[in-house]
Amino acid sequence: MKSKEDTIAAISTAPGEAGIAIIRVSGPESLQIADRIFRGSGVAPSMRPAGTFVHGFVGARRNGSICDLDEVILLIYRAPHSYTKEDVVEFQGHGGRACAKRILRAVLDAGARSAEPGEFTKRAFLNGRIDLLQAEAVADLIMARSDRAAEAAMEQLEGRLSSSIADIYDSLINAAADLEASLDFPEEDLPSCLLEGAINEITQARKLLDELYSTWEEGHLIREGALVVISGKPNVGKSTLLNCLLGNNRAIVTEEPGTTRDSIEEEFILNGIPLRLVDTAGLRDARNIVEREGIQRAQALIKKADLNLFIYDSSEELDSSDISQLKNFDPEECIILLNKSDLGSRISPEDFTSFTSVTTSLIKGLGVDKLKEALIEKLDITTTGSPHAVISERHHHILQDVINKVDSILKVLSQSNEELLVPAISTLRSAIESLGIITGKNYDKSLLDNIFGRFCIGK
């Protein structure tokens, strides 16, 4: 990690045309850098109190004179009352890449260095303003693709997940203290309350671990979305379905088979969960080399999908190839659409008793609401209950390790064998250290690089 004593700077707003652009500067030289490049009425920025915002100009020295680069508002934050708990200044100038880059260059020339991805939030963590769970929530909030994802990230940022982990951590610490105290007693004089207290604390922690661990699937869906693949023979209505769900004509629809030769992916938000909808090439024996490649890609996507939407033309009789296609699908991960019901039905839901099926006439918009209900049920994305923080992939792996260790400890303690207490305590301490990795009580450089390296520069 580069020195925390450096003063860092970055553009904190997205590139492109906008009303304003914000250049953030954090570190011990922030106010002195502002003195060097800011020109406004009154005293210098370093002489102004926290919470000040003042109008003026940012300038740079050229050919022995000062040239104004942009008209700005300067905001002043003094440690520890800032995002990083350091002295911070922000220049709010005109939006657009050129204006923002000109101000940033002036700041860097005045003594700051360019911030690394996520370095402002890393400093907030290292300076004790937030823990590692809250730092991750910042990234989740920035990258939220739905209201539901943003609500979950806010719960985590406000400390809900940190509080749950702290409760488990405290229970295991108390249990470790009881077990270690028990080592001071001969077996015949061992107070029963110590062992019972430790078992009760660990059992309570185990229940809380289960509650947290159970949020993994929801967390995965909220953050990553679900891959939903639309497949079937040519001309059964795959592209029409994509257009119906999106509410616009994203895919070309014609009566000519093989119109879609490559996969088309679009995002669709359903009950706050982003679905990655993929319209694929029609499955058939194709002679065209481009279409064959599209079909191979479709088959690969079907295997990877969280959920498959397989469409039949219900006005046509089932043939052997239709029936053989079903062998590629798990009924728990597939919905059958019986489309073109307006042309008559020669296929019925009774032909697919082990699958969830929906009858549709997509050209007329019929059955789409029923399909959405089936998607919600299959993906278990109901909106019941209040928003809550959910664990991530990183937390999921660590919690699994902690659960395994806690289960082994409870098994040992149930045997009432004093000789096994020392290894049990060692395992318990290891579980506590693992929990500390989740919140950031325990960390190393590689962990922080992995987490903050995924942030945008400027946050």
C-alpha positions as CSV (number, residue, x, y, z in Angstrom):
1,M,0.0,0.0,0.0
2,K,1.2,3.5,-0.7
3,S,1.7,5.8,2.2
4,K,-1.3,7.1,4.1
5,E,0.7,10.3,4.5
6,D,0.4,11.1,0.8
7,T,-2.2,13.5,-0.4
8,I,-4.3,11.9,-3.1
9,A,-6.6,13.3,-5.7
10,A,-9.1,12.1,-8.3
11,I,-12.1,13.0,-10.4
12,S,-15.1,11.7,-8.4
13,T,-17.8,12.1,-11.0
14,A,-18.4,10.0,-14.1
15,P,-16.8,11.1,-17.3
16,G,-18.9,12.9,-19.9
17,E,-21.0,16.1,-20.2
18,A,-22.7,17.1,-16.9
19,G,-23.7,20.1,-14.8
20,I,-20.7,19.8,-12.5
21,A,-17.5,17.7,-12.1
22,I,-16.1,17.0,-8.6
23,I,-12.3,16.7,-8.0
24,R,-11.7,15.3,-4.5
25,V,-8.4,15.8,-2.6
26,S,-7.6,14.0,0.7
27,G,-4.6,14.0,2.9
28,P,-2.4,16.3,5.1
29,E,-1.5,18.7,2.3
30,S,-5.1,19.2,1.0
31,L,-5.6,22.7,2.3
32,Q,-2.1,23.8,1.3
33,I,-2.7,22.5,-2.2
34,A,-6.0,24.5,-2.3
35,D,-4.0,27.6,-1.2
36,R,-1.7,27.2,-4.2
37,I,-4.3,26.9,-7.0
38,F,-7.5,28.5,-5.7
39,R,-8.2,32.2,-6.1
40,G,-11.2,33.7,-4.4
41,S,-12.2,36.6,-2.2
42,G,-11.3,36.6,1.5
43,V,-8.7,34.5,3.4
44,A,-6.9,31.5,1.9
45,P,-8.6,28.1,2.1
46,S,-6.3,26.8,4.8
47,M,-7.5,29.7,7.1
48,R,-11.1,28.8,6.7
49,P,-13.2,26.7,9.0
50,A,-14.7,23.2,8.3
51,G,-17.9,23.3,6.4
52,T,-17.0,26.3,4.3
53,F,-17.9,26.5,0.7
54,V,-16.6,29.4,-1.3
55,H,-16.8,30.6,-4.9
56,G,-13.6,31.3,-6.9
57,F,-11.3,30.1,-9.7
58,V,-8.7,27.4,-10.1
59,G,-5.6,28.6,-11.8
60,A,-2.3,27.2,-13.0
61,R,1.0,29.0,-13.5
62,R,2.0,29.4,-17.2
63,N,4.8,31.5,-18.6
64,G,5.3,33.2,-15.2
65,S,1.6,34.2,-14.8
66,I,-1.5,32.6,-13.4
67,C,-4.0,31.4,-15.9
68,D,-7.6,30.6,-14.7
69,L,-8.7,27.0,-15.7
70,D,-12.2,27.0,-14.4
71,E,-14.8,28.7,-12.2
72,V,-15.4,26.5,-9.1
73,I,-17.0,26.1,-5.7
74,L,-14.5,25.0,-3.1
75,L,-15.7,22.8,-0.2
76,I,-13.6,22.4,2.9
77,Y,-13.7,19.4,5.3
78,R,-11.4,19.1,8.3
79,A,-10.2,15.9,10.0
80,P,-11.8,13.9,11.4
81,H,-15.1,15.1,10.1
82,S,-14.8,13.9,6.5
83,Y,-15.3,10.8,4.4
84,T,-11.7,9.7,4.9
85,K,-11.3,11.2,8.4
86,E,-8.5,13.4,6.9
87,D,-8.4,17.0,5.7
88,V,-10.4,17.0,2.4
89,V,-11.2,19.6,-0.2
90,E,-13.5,19.3,-3.2
91,F,-13.5,21.4,-6.3
92,Q,-16.8,21.5,-8.0
93,G,-16.2,22.8,-11.5
94,H,-18.0,22.6,-14.8
95,G,-18.8,19.1,-16.1
96,G,-17.0,17.6,-19.0
97,R,-13.7,15.7,-19.4
98,A,-11.6,18.6,-20.3
99,C,-12.6,20.9,-17.4
100,A,-12.2,18.2,-14.8
101,K,-8.9,17.0,-16.1
102,R,-7.5,20.5,-16.2
103,I,-8.4,21.0,-12.5
104,L,-7.0,17.5,-11.6
105,R,-3.7,18.3,-13.4
106,A,-3.4,21.6,-11.4
107,V,-4.0,19.7,-8.1
108,L,-1.4,17.0,-9.1
109,D,1.2,19.7,-10.1
110,A,0.6,21.4,-6.7
111,G,1.7,18.3,-4.8
112,A,-1.0,15.6,-4.8
113,R,-0.7,12.2,-6.4
114,S,-3.4,10.3,-8.3
115,A,-5.6,8.2,-6.1
116,E,-5.7,4.4,-6.7
117,P,-9.1,2.7,-7.3
118,G,-11.1,2.9,-4.1
119,E,-8.3,4.6,-2.2
120,F,-10.6,7.2,-0.5
121,T,-12.8,4.4,0.9
122,K,-9.7,2.4,1.8
123,R,-8.5,5.4,3.9
124,A,-12.0,5.6,5.5
125,F,-11.5,2.0,6.5
126,L,-7.9,2.3,7.6
127,N,-8.8,5.4,9.6
128,G,-11.6,3.6,11.4
129,R,-14.6,5.5,10.0
130,I,-16.1,2.3,8.5
131,D,-15.4,-1.4,8.7
132,L,-14.7,-3.7,5.8
133,L,-18.3,-4.7,5.4
134,Q,-19.4,-1.1,5.1
135,A,-16.6,-0.4,2.7
136,E,-17.9,-3.2,0.4
137,A,-21.4,-1.8,0.8
138,V,-20.1,1.5,-0.8
139,A,-19.1,-0.5,-3.9
140,D,-22.4,-2.4,-3.9
141,L,-24.4,0.9,-3.7
142,I,-22.5,2.4,-6.6
143,M,-23.0,-0.7,-8.7
144,A,-26.6,-1.3,-7.7
145,R,-28.7,-2.2,-10.7
146,S,-32.1,-2.0,-9.0
147,D,-33.9,-0.4,-6.0
148,R,-33.7,-3.7,-4.2
149,A,-30.0,-3.9,-4.6
150,A,-29.6,-0.3,-3.4
151,E,-31.7,-0.9,-0.4
152,A,-29.7,-4.0,0.6
153,A,-26.5,-2.0,0.2
154,M,-27.8,0.8,2.4
155,E,-28.7,-1.6,5.1
156,Q,-25.1,-3.0,5.0
157,L,-23.6,0.5,4.9
158,E,-25.6,1.5,7.9
159,G,-24.1,-1.4,9.8
160,R,-26.9,-4.1,9.8
161,L,-24.6,-6.8,8.6
162,S,-21.7,-5.6,10.8
163,S,-24.0,-5.8,13.8
164,S,-25.0,-9.4,13.0
165,I,-21.3,-10.4,12.6
166,A,-20.5,-8.6,15.9
167,D,-23.1,-10.6,17.8
168,I,-21.7,-13.9,16.5
169,Y,-18.1,-12.7,17.2
170,D,-19.0,-11.7,20.8
171,S,-20.8,-15.0,21.5
172,L,-17.7,-16.9,20.3
173,I,-15.3,-14.7,22.3
174,N,-17.4,-15.3,25.5
175,A,-17.4,-19.0,24.8
176,A,-13.6,-19.0,24.3
177,A,-13.2,-17.1,27.6
178,D,-15.3,-19.7,29.4
179,L,-13.5,-22.7,27.9
180,E,-10.1,-21.2,28.6
181,A,-11.1,-20.5,32.2
182,S,-12.1,-24.1,32.6
183,L,-8.6,-25.2,31.9
184,D,-7.5,-23.8,35.3
185,F,-9.7,-26.3,37.1
186,P,-9.0,-30.0,37.7
187,E,-11.6,-32.2,35.9
188,E,-13.3,-33.1,39.2
189,D,-13.6,-29.5,40.2
190,L,-14.7,-28.1,36.8
191,P,-17.7,-25.8,37.4
192,S,-20.5,-27.0,35.2
193,C,-21.7,-23.5,34.5
194,L,-18.5,-22.7,32.5
195,L,-19.0,-25.6,30.0
196,E,-22.7,-25.0,29.8
197,G,-22.2,-21.3,29.3
198,A,-19.8,-22.0,26.5
199,I,-22.1,-24.5,24.8
200,N,-25.0,-22.0,25.0
201,E,-23.0,-19.2,23.5
202,I,-21.7,-21.3,20.6
203,T,-25.2,-22.8,20.0
204,Q,-26.6,-19.2,19.8
205,A,-23.8,-18.2,17.4
206,R,-24.6,-21.3,15.3
207,K,-28.2,-20.1,14.8
208,L,-27.1,-16.6,13.9
209,L,-24.6,-18.1,11.4
210,D,-27.4,-20.1,9.7
211,E,-29.6,-16.9,9.4
212,L,-26.7,-15.0,7.7
213,Y,-25.7,-17.9,5.5
214,S,-29.2,-18.3,4.2
215,T,-29.1,-14.8,2.6
216,W,-26.4,-16.0,0.2
217,E,-28.7,-17.0,-2.7
218,E,-30.6,-13.7,-2.5
219,G,-27.3,-11.8,-2.3
220,H,-26.0,-13.5,-5.4
221,L,-29.2,-12.7,-7.3
222,I,-29.2,-9.0,-6.2
223,R,-25.6,-8.4,-7.0
224,E,-25.0,-10.7,-10.0
225,G,-28.5,-11.2,-11.5
226,A,-29.8,-14.4,-12.9
227,L,-28.9,-15.7,-16.4
228,V,-32.2,-16.5,-18.1
229,V,-31.8,-18.2,-21.5
230,I,-34.6,-18.2,-24.1
231,S,-34.4,-21.2,-26.3
232,G,-36.4,-23.4,-28.7
233,K,-36.7,-24.2,-32.4
234,P,-36.6,-21.5,-35.0
235,N,-39.8,-19.4,-35.4
236,V,-41.4,-20.4,-32.1
237,G,-41.4,-16.8,-30.7
238,K,-38.0,-16.5,-28.8
239,S,-37.3,-13.0,-30.1
240,T,-40.9,-11.9,-29.6
241,L,-40.6,-13.0,-26.0
242,L,-37.5,-10.9,-25.5
243,N,-39.3,-7.9,-27.0
244,C,-42.4,-8.5,-24.8
245,L,-40.4,-8.6,-21.6
246,L,-38.3,-5.6,-22.5
247,G,-41.2,-3.5,-23.8
248,N,-39.4,-2.6,-27.0
249,N,-38.3,-4.2,-30.3
250,R,-34.8,-5.2,-29.3
251,A,-34.6,-8.3,-31.5
252,I,-35.5,-8.6,-35.1
253,V,-38.7,-10.7,-35.6
254,T,-39.5,-12.2,-39.0
255,E,-41.3,-15.3,-40.3
256,E,-38.0,-16.6,-41.8
257,P,-36.4,-19.3,-39.7
258,G,-32.9,-18.7,-38.5
259,T,-33.2,-14.9,-38.3
260,T,-31.4,-14.9,-34.9
261,R,-28.0,-16.3,-35.5
262,D,-26.1,-15.0,-32.5
263,S,-27.1,-14.5,-28.8
264,I,-28.7,-11.2,-27.9
265,E,-28.4,-10.3,-24.2
266,E,-30.4,-7.5,-22.4
267,E,-31.1,-6.7,-18.8
268,F,-34.6,-6.9,-17.3
269,I,-35.4,-6.0,-13.7
270,L,-38.1,-8.2,-12.1
271,N,-39.0,-7.6,-8.5
272,G,-35.8,-5.8,-7.9
273,I,-33.6,-8.6,-9.3
274,P,-31.7,-8.0,-12.6
275,L,-32.3,-10.8,-15.1
276,R,-29.8,-11.2,-17.9
277,L,-32.2,-12.3,-20.7
278,V,-30.5,-14.0,-23.6
279,D,-32.3,-14.7,-26.9
280,T,-30.5,-17.5,-28.7
281,A,-30.4,-19.0,-32.2
282,G,-33.1,-21.5,-33.0
283,L,-32.2,-25.1,-32.3
284,R,-32.2,-27.2,-35.5
285,D,-29.8,-29.0,-37.9
286,A,-28.4,-26.0,-39.8
287,R,-26.2,-26.0,-42.9
288,N,-25.1,-22.4,-42.7
289,I,-21.8,-22.2,-40.8
290,V,-22.8,-18.9,-39.0
291,E,-26.1,-20.3,-37.9
292,R,-24.3,-23.5,-36.6
293,E,-22.0,-21.4,-34.5
294,G,-25.0,-19.6,-33.1
295,I,-26.6,-22.9,-32.2
296,Q,-23.5,-24.1,-30.4
297,R,-23.4,-20.9,-28.4
298,A,-27.1,-21.4,-27.5
299,Q,-26.4,-24.9,-26.3
300,A,-23.5,-23.6,-24.1
301,L,-25.6,-20.9,-22.6
302,I,-28.4,-23.4,-21.8
303,K,-26.0,-25.4,-19.7
304,K,-24.8,-22.3,-17.8
305,A,-28.3,-20.7,-17.3
306,D,-29.9,-20.2,-13.9
307,L,-33.2,-20.6,-15.6
308,N,-34.2,-21.7,-19.1
309,L,-37.3,-20.5,-20.9
310,F,-38.0,-23.2,-23.6
311,I,-40.6,-22.3,-26.1
312,Y,-42.8,-24.6,-28.2
313,D,-45.2,-23.7,-31.0
314,S,-48.3,-25.1,-29.4
315,S,-50.1,-25.0,-32.8
316,E,-47.8,-27.8,-34.0
317,E,-47.7,-31.4,-33.0
318,L,-44.9,-32.6,-30.7
319,D,-42.2,-34.6,-32.6
320,S,-39.4,-36.8,-31.4
321,S,-36.9,-33.9,-31.5
322,D,-39.2,-31.8,-29.2
323,I,-39.4,-34.6,-26.7
324,S,-35.6,-35.3,-26.8
325,Q,-34.8,-31.6,-26.1
326,L,-36.4,-32.0,-22.6
327,K,-33.6,-34.3,-21.6
328,N,-31.3,-31.3,-21.5
329,F,-33.3,-29.5,-18.8
330,D,-33.8,-29.8,-15.1
331,P,-37.5,-29.3,-14.3
332,E,-36.4,-27.1,-11.4
333,E,-34.5,-24.8,-13.7
334,C,-36.8,-24.6,-16.7
335,I,-40.2,-23.1,-17.7
336,I,-42.0,-24.4,-20.8
337,L,-43.8,-21.8,-22.9
338,L,-46.6,-23.1,-25.1
339,N,-46.7,-20.2,-27.5
340,K,-49.0,-19.3,-30.4
341,S,-52.1,-20.4,-28.6
342,D,-54.1,-18.1,-30.8
343,L,-53.5,-20.5,-33.7
344,G,-55.0,-23.4,-31.8
345,S,-53.4,-25.8,-29.3
346,R,-52.1,-29.2,-30.3
347,I,-49.8,-29.3,-27.2
348,S,-51.1,-28.9,-23.6
349,P,-49.5,-28.5,-20.2
350,E,-50.4,-32.2,-19.6
351,D,-47.6,-33.1,-22.0
352,F,-45.1,-31.6,-19.6
353,T,-46.3,-32.8,-16.2
354,S,-42.9,-32.5,-14.5
355,F,-42.3,-29.0,-15.7
356,T,-43.8,-25.6,-15.0
357,S,-45.6,-24.5,-18.2
358,V,-47.2,-21.3,-19.3
359,T,-49.6,-20.9,-22.2
360,T,-48.9,-17.8,-24.2
361,S,-49.7,-15.9,-27.4
362,L,-46.8,-13.5,-27.4
363,I,-47.8,-11.8,-30.6
364,K,-50.9,-10.7,-28.8
365,G,-49.2,-10.1,-25.4
366,L,-51.2,-12.9,-23.7
367,G,-49.7,-14.9,-20.9
368,V,-46.7,-12.6,-20.2
369,D,-48.0,-11.7,-16.7
370,K,-48.3,-15.5,-15.9
371,L,-44.8,-16.0,-17.2
372,K,-43.5,-13.2,-14.8
373,E,-45.3,-14.9,-11.9
374,A,-43.6,-18.2,-12.8
375,L,-40.2,-16.5,-13.1
376,I,-40.7,-15.0,-9.6
377,E,-41.6,-18.3,-8.1
378,K,-38.8,-20.3,-9.8
379,L,-36.1,-17.8,-8.9
380,D,-37.6,-17.2,-5.4
381,I,-37.6,-13.4,-5.8
382,T,-40.7,-12.5,-3.8
383,T,-40.8,-9.0,-2.3
384,T,-42.1,-10.1,1.1
385,G,-40.3,-8.7,4.2
386,S,-38.3,-5.6,4.7
387,P,-35.1,-4.9,2.8
388,H,-32.1,-6.4,4.6
389,A,-28.3,-6.7,4.1
390,V,-27.2,-9.9,2.4
391,I,-23.9,-11.7,2.3
392,S,-21.6,-11.7,-0.7
393,E,-19.4,-14.4,-2.3
394,R,-16.5,-13.5,-0.1
395,H,-18.6,-13.7,3.1
396,H,-20.2,-16.9,1.9
397,H,-16.9,-18.8,1.8
398,I,-15.7,-17.5,5.1
399,L,-19.0,-18.3,6.9
400,Q,-19.0,-21.8,5.5
401,D,-15.5,-22.3,7.1
402,V,-16.7,-20.8,10.4
403,I,-19.9,-23.0,10.4
404,N,-17.7,-26.1,9.8
405,K,-15.4,-25.2,12.7
406,V,-18.3,-24.4,15.1
407,D,-20.0,-27.7,14.3
408,S,-16.8,-29.6,15.1
409,I,-16.4,-27.7,18.4
410,L,-20.0,-28.5,19.4
411,K,-19.3,-32.1,18.6
412,V,-16.2,-32.2,20.8
413,L,-17.9,-30.4,23.7
414,S,-20.8,-32.9,23.7
415,Q,-18.3,-35.6,24.5
416,S,-17.3,-33.9,27.8
417,N,-13.7,-34.9,27.3
418,E,-11.3,-32.5,29.0
419,E,-8.4,-33.7,26.9
420,L,-10.1,-32.4,23.8
421,L,-10.7,-28.9,25.2
422,V,-7.3,-27.4,24.1
423,P,-7.8,-28.4,20.4
424,A,-11.4,-27.2,20.6
425,I,-10.3,-23.8,21.9
426,S,-7.7,-23.6,19.2
427,T,-10.4,-24.3,16.6
428,L,-12.7,-21.7,18.2
429,R,-10.0,-19.1,18.1
430,S,-9.5,-19.9,14.4
431,A,-13.2,-19.4,13.8
432,I,-13.1,-16.0,15.6
433,E,-10.1,-14.9,13.4
434,S,-12.1,-15.9,10.3
435,L,-15.0,-13.7,11.4
436,G,-12.5,-10.9,11.8
437,I,-11.5,-11.2,8.2
438,I,-15.1,-10.5,7.2
439,T,-15.3,-7.2,9.2
440,G,-11.7,-6.2,8.7
441,K,-10.5,-6.8,12.3
442,N,-7.9,-9.1,10.6
443,Y,-6.6,-8.2,7.1
444,D,-3.6,-8.2,4.9
445,K,-2.5,-6.2,1.9
446,S,-3.8,-8.8,-0.6
447,L,-7.3,-8.8,0.9
448,L,-7.5,-5.0,0.7
449,D,-6.1,-4.9,-2.8
450,N,-8.7,-7.5,-3.9
451,I,-11.6,-5.5,-2.4
452,F,-10.7,-2.0,-3.2
453,G,-9.2,-2.8,-6.6
454,R,-12.8,-3.3,-7.8
455,F,-13.8,0.2,-6.9
456,C,-13.9,3.1,-9.3
457,I,-11.1,5.7,-9.1
458,G,-12.4,8.7,-7.1
459,K,-14.4,6.7,-4.5
